[in-house]
Amino acid sequence: MEFARPLPPSPPAPEPAPEPGLAPAAAPARGPDDSPLAHARLHRQLTVEETARRAGIPADEVRWLEEGRIYRFATPDRALLATMLVATALGIDHREALELAGLPVPPKPLESNPWRRLAAVGAVGAAVLSVALAVVLAQSHTAGPAAAASAKLNTLPPPWAIKVVVLNGSGDIVWTRQVASRIQAMSYRVTHVGRAGSFNYPQTQVFFPPGGQAIGLRLAKQLDAPLQPLPGGSDPRRLVVIVGPDTGPKSTQAPESARTDPDTREDP
């Protein structure tokens, strides 16, 4: 009679793999230049696309956060919201946030507190928002005056909406017509080319009526000529250019005849 043979010992069951999206027990050390969000994502073995799908934002915004390109977002608030969505999608709690920030981690409590996770997300968001505000303030401080001047010029009416009267103030009608052609080539509407009250203007000058200083300044810069106020006039979009000699001494003051010149009055 044959006895029952003992069964061979079964091999040990393999350890279950960590569920995707959950942080393992211990996280590897993070380098000083590593992105906190990129470190947390790689620690969970997630791709940028998977993280973006879980957070409900475009994958480009996840890359911008990991690469520190906060300026790519439309507003600092959008960067802050994207940070909160990515952090919650990765499941970053308060302890992991302290580790990512390089701060001391207290002993693990017996029960997890959900408010600590919100505090960690708020801390990360506040850090991102402070960086974004610093970048915005630096850019506005560097390009403040230039940007303001450029914005003011961009709000002016187009040159073709400006009427320009060109007068011969040196006796050289050929040079006067050349200046008029140059003004017309810059899209201004030259309405009259004629003779000034005198030929003693030492330099080409631009005269603006009340309310037309901004458009006068633009044309004066284009002609590299001084700008002078024009007494009277009711059309703020009508300029007067009195052409001086082709080459002559520079003068920043208009002769007295420019203020009494009948040809500088507004056309009917």
HUNORHU-V253708 format. One line per field, one symbol per residue. ss: DSSP state (~ for helix, > for strand, _ for the rest). phi: phi as a letter, one per 40 degrees, with the letter a starting at -180 (. if undefined). burial: 1 if it has 24 or more other C-alpha atoms within 12 Angstrom, else 0. A space follows every 50 residues. Layout:
ss=???
phi=???
burial=???
//
This chain:
ss=___________________________________~~~~~~~~____~~~ ~~~~~___~~~~~~~~~__~~~___~~~~~~~~~~~~~~~___~~~~~~~ ~____________~~~~~~~~~~~~~~~~~~~~~~~~~~~~~_~~~~~~~ ~~~~____~~~_>>>>>>____~~~~~~~~~~~~~___>>>>>>>_____ ____>>>>____~~~~~~~~~~~__>>>>________>>>>>>_______ ______~~~~_~~~____
phi=.ccccccccccccccccccdgbcccbbccbccbccdccccccccfbcccc cccccgbccccccccccgccccccacccccccccccccccgccccccccc cgbcbcdcccbcbcccccccccccccccccccccccccccccbccccccc ccccccccdccbcbbbbcbbgbccccccccccccccgccccababccabb ccacbbbbcdgbcccccccccccfbcbbcbcggbbcbbbbbbcccdbacc acbccccccbcccccccc
burial=00000000000000000000101000000000001111111111010100 11011010001111110101101001001111111111111111111011 10000000000000001001111110111001000000000000000000 00000000100111111111111011101100110001111111111111 11111111100111111111000011111110001111111111100000 000100011010111100
//
